Amino acid sequence: MASNYKTFTFEEVAKHNHKKDCWIIVNAKVYDVTPFLDEHPGGDEALLSAAEKDATVDFEDVGHSDSAVEMMQSYFVGEVDTSTLPSEVKHTPAPPTQAHGVGNQSSGFVVKILQFLLPLLILGVAFALQYYGKRSKVEPHESQT
């Protein structure tokens, strides 16, 4: 990123909201993603819908790769003055989706065990049905001879 970056107001950034001129705000940084619209794996609509707002939560929810985050730096144009963000779109850290505690760790363990054992159980039942199905078909023929 350049050390001589510009600070924009939210209103200035929000004007860049169409296919020929699209800027987004992520973590109080402003990116001109216009040249990337056609290349974006999620399509240009994903980026266009992120214009005119703080797109930090949207960006983080997708779970972009490290290389995507690194690539984004080439589109950096400056920062946004966070005091100009409308109150309903100001970026606040997202609350944790799960509390980390002993209860969640044990339920996570149970889920992992079930993810391992359930397919084995289904496979075992399938083999048992196949074995007993073949055996019951063979027995009547053997008793007739």
KARA-V926003 format. One record per helix or strand of 2 or more residues. SS is the DSSP state (h for helix, s for strand). FROM is the first residue (numbers start at 0). LEN is the number of residues. If there is no record, write none. Layout:
ss = <SS,SS>
from = <FROM,FROM>
len = <LEN,LEN>
//
This chain:
ss = <s,h,s,s,s,h,h,h,h,s,h,h>
from = <5,9,16,20,28,33,43,55,65,75,81,101>
len = <3,5,2,6,4,3,7,7,10,5,3,43>
//
